[in-house]
Amino acid sequence: MFKKLIAMYKVTVLYNHPVDPDSFEKYYEETHTPIALKIPKLINFELTKFIDTPNGEQAFYRMAELCFATAEDMQAALTSAEGKDAVDDLENFASGGVTFLIGNYSKAL
């Protein structure tokens, strides 16, 4: 049984299908992820690569979820030099474009 519910703030980055998936993956693993991991106040970082369903291709190619303890931590992280570096780096590999979602979420522990 879950013991408690905690609230956090999450930035979700949804990546559209890239022009060249192999180049995307190489850059994402070797360059972009290390940049993103330098973002301050980051308390959880999850990456998902979507797979095709029996009905066909997923709407998105990848998802990154960056979690912060408070709205203030999230804002500070996004406006930090490291946060700006991560956003600026998207143009170097995310050829399909990205969608950002920002929200408050709860997690059962």
VOBA-909319 format. One record per residue: chain; x, y, z of N, C-alpha, C, O in turn. Coordinates in pm, 1 decimal, padded with zeros to 6 digits. Each point is the difference from the previous one (the first is absolute). Example, Ala and Ser with C-alpha at 12.3 -4.5 7.8 and 13.67 -1.06 7.14 Angstrom:
! residues 2
REC;A;01319.0;-00569.0;00780.0;-00089.0;00119.0;00000.0;00090.0;00120.0;00000.0;00103.6;-00001.9;00066.5
REC;A;-00138.6;00106.9;-00138.5;00082.0;00119.0;00006.0;-00077.0;00109.0;00073.0;00050.9;00110.8;00016.9
! end
This chain:
! residues 109
REC;A;00083.8;-00118.0;00000.0;-00083.8;00118.0;00000.0;00088.2;00124.1;00000.0;00107.6;00000.0;00059.8
REC;A;-00151.8;00103.2;-00125.1;00074.9;00124.7;-00004.9;-00002.7;00069.3;00135.1;-00102.5;00001.2;00068.1
REC;A;00214.4;00055.9;-00030.1;00013.7;00065.0;00130.4;-00037.2;00148.2;-00004.2;-00061.0;00052.2;00093.3
REC;A;00098.5;00015.2;-00203.3;-00028.7;00143.2;-00007.2;-00001.7;00046.6;-00145.1;00044.7;-00069.9;-00090.9
REC;A;-00096.9;00187.9;00073.1;-00008.9;00062.8;-00131.2;00085.6;00125.1;00003.7;-00019.1;00085.5;00086.4
REC;A;00113.1;-00073.5;-00178.8;00083.7;00119.5;-00004.0;-00027.5;00076.3;-00129.0;-00030.0;-00059.1;-00103.7
REC;A;00040.7;00190.1;00111.8;-00022.9;00086.2;-00116.3;00133.9;00049.9;-00052.5;00089.8;00033.5;00077.2
REC;A;-00078.1;-00029.0;-00207.4;00120.2;00050.8;-00065.6;-00042.4;00080.9;-00122.1;-00117.8;00006.1;-00035.1
REC;A;00214.5;00054.2;-00027.0;-00023.2;00075.2;-00123.4;00079.4;-00065.9;-00110.6;00115.6;-00038.0;00018.9
REC;A;-00178.7;00024.5;-00134.8;00059.6;-00076.1;-00108.3;-00000.7;00080.2;-00130.5;-00098.2;00065.4;-00035.3
REC;A;00211.0;-00073.1;-00034.2;00010.7;00048.7;-00137.3;00006.4;-00124.1;-00087.0;00089.0;-00083.5;00016.1
REC;A;-00183.7;00071.4;-00108.4;-00002.0;-00112.2;-00093.4;00036.1;00053.6;-00137.8;-00058.8;00097.2;-00047.4
REC;A;00154.5;-00160.8;-00015.3;00041.2;00036.4;-00135.9;-00039.0;-00116.0;-00090.7;00049.7;-00111.5;00015.3
REC;A;-00138.7;00138.7;-00109.5;-00043.8;-00100.1;-00096.5;00070.2;00027.4;-00132.8;-00014.2;00107.2;-00058.8
REC;A;00088.9;-00205.2;00013.8;00075.0;00013.6;-00125.1;-00079.6;-00062.5;-00113.9;-00042.8;-00115.0;00009.3
REC;A;00023.4;00190.2;-00115.9;-00060.4;-00055.2;-00121.1;00102.8;-00089.8;-00068.8;00118.2;00001.5;00034.5
REC;A;-00163.4;-00077.9;-00130.0;00088.8;-00092.1;-00071.9;00108.3;00077.7;-00074.0;-00030.6;00090.9;-00077.2
REC;A;00157.7;-00126.3;00100.3;00109.7;00070.7;-00066.0;00016.4;-00044.1;-00145.0;-00047.2;-00106.2;-00040.4
REC;A;00114.5;00189.6;-00035.6;00030.9;-00031.9;-00139.2;00092.6;-00121.5;-00007.1;-00019.5;-00088.3;-00083.6
REC;A;00119.2;00083.7;00170.3;00098.0;-00109.0;00002.9;00006.4;-00057.0;00143.0;00075.2;00050.9;00083.1
REC;A;-00153.3;-00155.8;-00054.2;-00003.0;-00055.0;00136.1;00136.1;-00044.2;00054.5;00027.0;00018.5;00118.7
REC;A;00058.3;-00075.9;-00202.2;00131.3;-00045.0;00048.3;00085.5;00117.4;00046.9;00063.2;-00007.3;00105.4
REC;A;-00061.3;00115.0;-00183.1;00075.7;00119.4;00038.7;-00060.0;00062.5;00125.7;00072.4;00044.8;00088.9
REC;A;-00205.5;-00042.2;-00082.6;-00068.6;00052.4;00118.4;00045.5;-00076.6;00123.7;00040.6;00060.9;00099.0
REC;A;-00047.0;-00193.8;-00103.8;00032.6;-00082.7;00115.7;00144.7;00018.6;00044.8;00027.6;00009.8;00119.6
REC;A;00063.7;-00004.9;-00214.6;00141.6;00019.1;00033.2;00020.3;00133.6;00070.4;00065.3;00006.1;00104.1
REC;A;-00120.0;00099.1;-00159.5;00016.3;00132.9;00058.3;-00070.8;00008.3;00135.1;00053.5;00056.7;00095.3
REC;A;-00172.5;-00112.7;-00087.4;-00080.3;00004.6;00122.4;00074.0;-00066.8;00115.6;00004.0;00053.1;00111.0
REC;A;00053.8;-00168.4;-00137.4;00070.7;-00074.4;00104.3;00133.9;00063.5;00036.2;00031.8;00016.3;00117.8
REC;A;00046.0;00019.4;-00219.3;00136.7;00044.1;00024.7;00013.9;00147.9;00034.0;00093.9;00038.6;00069.6
REC;A;-00185.6;00044.0;-00117.4;00015.3;00144.3;00016.6;-00113.4;00064.2;00078.9;00024.6;00066.2;00100.9
REC;A;-00148.4;-00085.2;-00145.6;-00110.1;00073.7;00062.6;-00030.7;-00045.6;00142.4;-00017.8;00083.8;00088.4
REC;A;00011.3;-00212.6;-00064.9;-00032.8;-00047.7;00134.9;00101.9;00048.5;00103.4;-00041.3;00044.3;00107.1
REC;A;00172.1;-00050.5;-00133.4;00093.9;00055.7;00097.8;-00021.5;00150.5;00025.6;00019.2;00047.1;00112.1
REC;A;-00058.3;00026.6;-00214.5;-00030.8;00142.6;00019.2;-00121.1;00014.1;00091.8;00002.3;00079.2;00094.2
REC;A;-00107.2;-00155.1;-00121.3;-00123.2;00009.4;00078.9;00023.5;-00041.1;00145.6;-00060.5;00057.4;00090.5
REC;A;00145.8;-00154.0;-00067.5;00025.4;-00046.3;00136.4;00072.7;00103.2;00085.7;00007.6;-00015.5;00121.9
REC;A;00045.3;00119.6;-00183.4;00065.7;00108.1;00074.3;-00099.0;00105.1;00051.0;00038.5;00089.7;00074.9
REC;A;-00164.5;-00100.0;-00114.5;-00100.7;00097.7;00043.3;-00011.4;-00006.4;00152.4;-00019.8;-00107.7;00056.1
REC;A;00032.4;00222.8;00011.2;-00004.6;-00001.5;00146.5;-00139.8;-00030.4;00053.8;-00101.4;00024.0;-00065.6
REC;A;00100.4;-00077.1;00186.4;-00122.6;-00027.6;00075.3;-00084.2;-00112.4;-00060.5;-00115.3;-00019.2;00038.8
REC;A;00171.7;-00053.5;-00132.0;-00067.9;-00113.0;-00063.0;-00000.9;-00116.4;00098.9;00106.1;-00042.7;00045.5
REC;A;-00225.0;-00009.4;-00011.2;-00006.2;-00109.0;00097.2;-00037.1;-00133.9;-00063.5;00015.8;-00105.0;00062.3
REC;A;-00064.7;00108.5;-00185.1;-00030.1;-00124.5;-00071.1;00007.3;00028.9;-00149.1;-00041.1;00106.8;-00045.4
REC;A;00093.2;-00202.0;-00030.1;00018.0;00016.3;-00144.0;-00032.9;-00134.4;-00063.9;00067.8;-00099.4;00026.1
REC;A;-00171.3;00095.9;-00109.4;-00041.1;-00124.8;-00064.4;-00009.6;00020.0;-00150.4;-00046.3;00103.3;-00048.3
REC;A;00091.2;-00204.5;-00023.8;-00004.1;00003.5;-00146.2;-00080.7;-00118.9;-00050.1;00013.3;-00111.2;00051.0
REC;A;-00096.0;00135.5;-00150.1;-00079.7;-00105.5;-00062.0;00019.5;00005.5;-00150.9;-00007.9;00107.0;-00060.4
REC;A;00033.1;-00221.8;00000.5;-00001.3;-00011.8;-00145.5;-00122.3;-00083.4;-00034.1;-00010.6;-00116.1;00039.5
REC;A;-00081.1;00176.5;-00112.9;-00124.4;-00068.8;-00031.9;00022.2;-00104.8;-00108.3;00085.2;00015.2;-00087.6
REC;A;-00163.2;-00120.6;00096.0;00005.4;-00105.6;-00101.0;-00133.4;-00002.0;-00074.0;-00102.2;00044.4;00052.3
REC;A;00104.8;-00095.7;-00172.6;-00122.3;-00006.6;-00078.9;-00101.2;-00092.9;00066.3;00036.0;-00099.6;00062.8
REC;A;-00160.7;00134.1;-00078.3;-00108.5;-00083.0;00051.3;-00042.2;-00097.6;-00110.8;00044.1;00014.7;-00113.9
REC;A;-00127.0;-00112.0;00144.5;-00050.2;-00088.5;-00106.2;-00076.1;00077.2;-00108.3;-00013.5;-00046.8;-00113.0
REC;A;-00036.2;00166.3;00149.3;-00074.7;00081.5;-00096.8;00087.9;00097.6;-00076.6;-00049.9;00072.5;-00086.1
REC;A;00179.6;-00068.9;00115.1;00088.7;00087.8;-00075.4;00089.1;00085.5;00088.2;00020.0;-00027.7;00118.3
REC;A;00032.6;00132.3;-00179.7;00097.6;00088.1;00062.3;-00062.7;00087.1;00109.0;-00112.8;00047.3;-00013.8
REC;A;00187.6;-00027.3;00121.5;-00042.6;00089.6;00106.9;00000.6;00144.8;-00049.2;00069.9;00033.6;-00095.6
REC;A;-00147.3;00050.6;00160.9;-00005.8;00142.1;-00035.9;00133.5;00069.2;00028.1;00038.9;00091.8;-00072.3
REC;A;00031.5;-00135.8;00177.7;00128.3;00059.8;00036.4;00109.1;-00106.2;-00004.1;-00026.9;-00119.7;00009.7
REC;A;00150.8;00166.5;-00024.3;00115.5;-00088.2;-00009.1;00061.9;-00027.8;00137.6;00031.1;-00114.3;00033.5
REC;A;-00013.8;00221.1;00045.3;00062.8;-00010.2;00132.4;-00066.6;00096.2;00095.6;-00070.9;00092.4;-00039.9
REC;A;00096.2;-00117.5;00170.3;-00047.4;00089.9;00104.0;00107.0;00009.6;00107.3;00059.2;-00100.3;00039.7
REC;A;-00035.2;00222.1;00006.5;00088.1;00022.7;00114.4;-00083.3;00065.7;00108.7;-00078.4;00091.0;-00027.0
REC;A;00095.9;-00137.7;00150.2;-00071.6;00057.4;00113.4;00102.2;00046.7;00103.0;00082.5;-00078.0;00047.4
REC;A;-00089.3;00205.8;-00013.7;00091.3;00061.1;00095.6;-00082.5;00047.0;00118.8;-00093.8;00078.0;-00016.3
REC;A;00128.1;-00125.1;00135.7;-00081.5;00028.0;00118.8;00074.9;00087.0;00099.6;00121.5;-00010.0;00016.5
REC;A;-00198.9;00095.9;00049.3;00052.2;00094.5;00097.2;-00089.6;-00000.2;00123.4;-00119.4;-00028.2;-00009.4
REC;A;00177.3;00059.5;00124.5;-00074.7;-00005.4;00126.0;-00104.2;00110.2;00011.9;-00107.7;-00022.1;00055.4
REC;A;00138.7;00140.0;-00106.6;-00091.2;00114.3;00014.0;-00009.8;00076.1;-00131.4;00083.4;-00015.6;-00089.2
REC;A;-00186.1;00097.4;00079.5;-00014.7;00085.6;-00118.1;00117.2;00097.2;-00010.0;00045.4;00031.7;-00109.9
REC;A;00003.0;00015.0;00223.3;00113.7;00092.6;00001.6;00127.6;-00068.1;-00049.0;00078.3;00059.4;-00074.1
REC;A;-00057.8;-00184.4;00115.9;00116.4;-00075.6;-00048.2;-00007.7;-00020.3;-00150.6;00100.2;00013.1;-00070.4
REC;A;-00219.4;-00045.1;00021.5;-00017.9;-00021.5;-00143.0;00029.5;00128.4;-00077.0;00071.1;-00002.6;-00100.4
REC;A;-00124.8;00113.3;00146.6;00021.9;00128.7;-00067.7;00148.2;00037.1;00000.4;00053.9;00044.3;-00101.4
REC;A;00011.0;-00062.5;00215.6;00143.2;00030.3;00009.1;00080.5;-00088.4;-00094.6;00094.3;00046.6;-00064.1
REC;A;-00131.5;-00173.6;00055.5;00071.0;-00093.2;-00087.5;-00016.8;00037.7;-00146.9;00096.0;-00002.4;-00077.0
REC;A;-00218.2;00037.2;00039.4;-00027.3;00031.6;-00140.4;00066.1;00129.8;-00044.6;00031.3;00016.6;-00117.8
REC;A;-00010.2;00074.6;00211.0;00062.4;00128.1;-00035.7;00150.1;00001.0;00027.5;00067.0;00100.2;-00025.1
REC;A;-00014.1;-00210.1;00076.2;00143.8;-00009.5;00026.5;00076.9;-00010.9;-00131.6;-00057.4;-00027.6;-00105.3
REC;A;00187.4;00049.8;00113.8;00085.7;-00015.6;-00119.0;-00008.3;-00143.0;-00053.0;-00003.2;-00021.1;-00121.2
REC;A;-00000.4;-00077.2;00211.4;-00006.6;-00140.2;-00041.0;-00133.5;-00032.5;-00066.0;-00004.8;-00074.6;-00097.8
REC;A;-00103.3;00130.4;00151.0;-00131.5;-00019.5;-00059.9;-00006.9;00060.8;-00138.8;-00054.1;-00060.1;-00092.7
REC;A;00109.1;00178.9;00079.4;00002.0;00066.8;-00131.0;00087.0;-00077.4;-00099.0;-00033.2;-00009.8;-00118.1
REC;A;00145.0;-00045.2;00167.0;00086.4;-00081.6;-00087.2;-00076.0;-00120.4;-00054.3;00011.2;-00033.0;-00118.0
REC;A;-00088.6;-00032.5;00204.1;-00076.7;-00117.6;-00042.6;-00104.6;00038.6;-00104.8;-00015.7;-00069.6;-00100.3
REC;A;-00054.8;00178.6;00122.8;-00101.8;00044.4;-00096.6;00066.0;00041.4;-00131.5;-00047.4;-00035.9;-00107.8
REC;A;00156.0;00111.0;00117.1;00069.7;00044.6;-00121.4;00055.9;-00118.1;-00079.8;00011.6;00008.1;-00122.3
REC;A;00022.3;-00115.4;00189.1;00058.0;-00116.6;-00067.3;-00102.0;-00075.8;-00084.0;00038.4;-00075.0;-00089.8
REC;A;-00166.0;00092.6;00116.6;-00104.2;-00072.8;-00073.9;00010.9;00020.9;-00151.1;-00024.8;-00092.5;-00077.3
REC;A;00061.3;00212.1;00035.6;00009.5;00027.3;-00143.9;00111.2;-00080.3;-00067.2;00003.6;-00010.0;-00122.7
REC;A;00086.5;-00046.8;00201.8;00111.2;-00077.4;-00055.9;-00036.6;-00143.3;-00037.4;00075.8;-00066.3;-00070.6
REC;A;-00192.1;00017.2;00117.4;-00031.5;-00140.3;-00028.1;-00149.2;-00030.6;-00012.6;-00035.7;-00099.8;-00062.7
REC;A;-00051.7;00181.0;00119.5;-00143.6;-00030.1;00001.7;-00065.9;00047.9;-00129.4;-00079.1;00094.4;-00000.1
REC;A;00113.3;-00161.0;-00109.1;-00044.0;00042.8;-00133.2;-00150.6;-00010.6;-00020.4;-00054.5;00065.0;-00089.2
REC;A;-00013.2;-00145.1;00169.5;-00145.4;-00013.5;-00011.4;-00076.6;00101.2;00082.4;-00122.0;00010.8;-00012.2
REC;A;00193.3;00064.2;00096.8;-00064.0;00097.2;00087.0;-00035.5;-00060.5;00135.4;00004.0;-00121.8;00018.0
REC;A;-00038.5;00208.0;00076.2;-00033.1;-00042.9;00135.8;-00122.9;00073.5;00051.0;-00034.5;00108.0;-00048.0
REC;A;-00030.3;-00168.5;00145.9;-00110.8;00061.4;00071.9;00035.3;-00003.9;00147.5;00041.7;-00104.1;00050.8
REC;A;-00057.7;00216.8;00019.3;00025.8;00006.6;00143.3;-00131.1;00003.1;00075.8;-00093.3;00070.5;-00038.5
REC;A;00086.2;-00146.9;00146.2;-00112.6;00001.9;00092.5;00057.3;00022.7;00139.3;00099.1;-00062.5;00037.6
REC;A;-00160.9;00151.3;00038.5;00045.6;00027.6;00136.5;-00118.4;-00017.1;00091.8;-00108.0;00053.1;-00026.0
REC;A;00128.1;-00128.1;00134.7;-00111.2;-00022.4;00089.9;00040.6;-00041.8;00139.1;00117.0;-00026.1;00027.8
REC;A;-00214.6;00020.3;00057.7;00012.5;-00047.7;00135.4;-00054.1;-00141.4;00002.9;-00108.2;-00025.8;-00052.9
REC;A;00180.9;-00066.0;00113.4;-00052.4;-00135.9;00005.1;00024.9;-00060.8;00137.2;00083.3;00048.1;00076.9
REC;A;-00154.8;-00151.4;-00048.8;00012.9;-00071.5;00126.4;00050.4;-00140.4;-00027.6;-00029.9;-00059.9;-00103.3
REC;A;00106.7;00009.4;00197.5;00055.0;-00134.1;-00012.7;-00022.6;-00074.3;00129.8;00031.8;00050.8;00107.5
REC;A;-00086.1;-00169.6;-00116.5;-00022.1;-00081.2;00118.4;00125.0;-00078.3;00032.7;00060.3;-00061.8;-00087.8
REC;A;-00021.3;00064.1;00213.5;00117.2;-00075.1;00047.4;-00043.6;-00109.3;00095.9;00083.8;-00074.4;00050.9
! end
